[in-house]
């Protein structure tokens, strides 16, 4: 299983072919959809040999909607697949021969966990974009959405707006900036990050800190907290509940990180990185290499860019362990925390 959810098979001529909604051990009749230089992508027509692991998806539009990738896979197996994918990316992209990737920690809820979803209104239909298309797949219920969100979706489906638009349905919140869509699993991730950084007692630099989700949980373990976040609204939210030891800067990490790392001795600094999916810029890597904080915890929503960045940091840091946390059951996505120690 490749990261992204497709099964990896071979055509009779030996070429690698990626086929969504298949499982290891299955044989399938497929239709080639895209042919690249080194691989092909295909669509499943029908299964010729079926895995004993396969289960019946809960959602009637699974496979048509562009969201979930693993509803045909038992949840414990989903966790194993995601761990295997991270290990493979760390070996192939990161160059780590035997990375210490722990068993994926499950979400407290496999279903009904999303506190917000985005739906599209098009020609009077309400639903989700289909796989690799902007055509609407009508939907009045989403099994991974929270009950309150599904109530909103059902109401919207009965009385759709006249204008085509994208609408976000969400549980009520006082904070309207970025927040995790699965609050229960986010707490599991926060526990992991806290445990990885619990020995720090000097300065924590929290890059890409948002509204201080991690920083505020880590505050008891550090003398000072310095957060950096591009969103001015998120910084205002962080400052509103900040203790005396917390400071937050609005602006890019590229702008503020060097000064933050120069404000204390390197051996007293812990660096927390939680970048967007594209990972770290070359400038951020350069700044870290120039100042070398004692330890780094890197939280990532994309294992491929995580593997790339850990390789770039590998000349200065050793990779101690990697802990996946499943914030997104039934989907191909996974959150990962990696602990690095300065060599």
Secondary structure as UniProt FT lines:
FT   TURN            3..4
FT   STRAND          6..10
FT   TURN            12..13
FT   STRAND          16..20
FT   TURN            24..25
FT   STRAND          27..35
FT   STRAND          40..49
FT   TURN            52..53
FT   TURN            60..64
FT   TURN            71..72
FT   HELIX           75..92
FT   TURN            93..94
FT   STRAND          101..105
FT   STRAND          116..122
FT   TURN            123..124
FT   STRAND          125..130
FT   TURN            131..132
FT   STRAND          136..138
FT   TURN            143..144
FT   HELIX           147..158
FT   STRAND          165..170
FT   HELIX           183..197
FT   TURN            198..199
FT   STRAND          203..207
FT   TURN            210..212
FT   HELIX           213..218
FT   HELIX           219..221
FT   STRAND          224..229
FT   HELIX           232..240
FT   TURN            244..245
FT   STRAND          246..250
FT   HELIX           253..261
FT   TURN            262..263
FT   HELIX           266..268
FT   STRAND          269..273
FT   TURN            277..278
FT   HELIX           282..291
FT   STRAND          295..300
FT   HELIX           303..313
FT   TURN            314..316
FT   STRAND          317..325
FT   TURN            329..330
FT   STRAND          335..342
//
